[in-house]
Amino acid sequence: MTKYFIGLDVGGMSMKAGLVDENGKIICKDTCVTAPERPYAEVVKDMYELCRKTAEKGGVDFESVAGVGIGIPGTVNSEKGTVTYSGNLNFVKVGVLKEFAKHTRVKTFIGNDANCAALGEARFGSGGGKKNAILVTLGTGVGTGFILNDRILEGNDGAGAEGGHICIRINGEKCTCGERGCWEAYASATALIRQTERALEKYPDSIMHDIVKEMGKVSGRTAFLAYNKGDKAGAKVVKDYVKYVACGIINLVNVFRPDVIMIGGGVSHEGDYFVKMVEKIVRRHSFGGSNNKVPPVVRASLGNDAGIIGAAALAM
Ligand SMILES: [Zn+2]
C-alpha cells in the first residue's frame, strides 16, 4: 500500500500544503492565508485544518497519513518541536508541535523552511538522492540548506546553516543582517541589481540603458540580457557577480565537500549557462583543484514545490 505524507510550507502571507507519496510526488495541493497577526494557537489550528483538508482533497483520511512535516521560516528547533523565532510568523519561543498535537495524533515534524527545501531538492530533485547536498537560493537574500549524510544540518537550537552571512569581505557592503561584507550582500538578486545600477551610472553608453527603458526598471536580468547581446559593461557586471556567487560556494565546498551543489531562486532561472559559469570557477579554485572531487553545480529543479516536498520528506 502506498504511504502518504503531508508537507506544509508556511509563509508569512500564505501556507501551502501538499499530499505527497513516498516517491516525493505531489498528489494534490491546497493553500490558505496565514494572517500571522493572530494569536499563534489560531495559526497552528489553521495549519492543522489545511493539512486535513488537503488529505481529504486527495481522497485520503487525514488520520491515516504516515506523517506530517511542517516547514517554517525562522529559527526552528526540530528536536524540541519549537520555534525560537520567526519574524514572518510572529512566533517567539512557541511549542508548535505540542500545539499541533492537540488536534491530531498523526506523527508530525517541523523544520526550517530553507532546510526543508534543501532536503526536498536533495532527495527528490536535482540532488538525485545524493547523501551530501547543499542548496543555495539566490533571491532577495542568499539562503542555504545543508544535507550531510542524508540529514539536515541545524546547529545549536536550529540557528546554524546561515551560509548567506559568511563574510567574504571585511568592511564590505552592508548586509540586511546588520553586519558588513556578507556573501548575501554580494550574491543576492538584490545585490546584483545594486551592482547593475552602479554600472549604469559608470557606463552611459551601455545598452543596459535601453534594456532598462524597455523593461521599465532595473532588474536581476538587466545585466544578463546585455551580456548576451555582447555589451561590455553588462559582461563586466555578470562576470563579477558570477565570481561573488562562486566565492561563497568555494568556501562551502572547502568546508563540507558535498556531492552536489544545487542553485535555486530567481537568478537561477537565467539558465544553465549561468550555472556553468559558476561551476567553472568553483572547479578551478576549490581546495586541491582537480586532485579532489569537485561537486557539480546544478540548477535546482523543484521550484516552489521544494518546500512542500521537503517538508513531507521530514516525516519520511
Ligand atoms: Zn549578513
Boltz pocket constraint, residues with backbone or C-beta under 6 A from the ligand:
constraints:
  - pocket:
      binder: B
      contacts: [[A, 164], [A, 165], [A, 175], [A, 176], [A, 177], [A, 178], [A, 179], [A, 182], [A, 184]]
      max_distance: 6.0
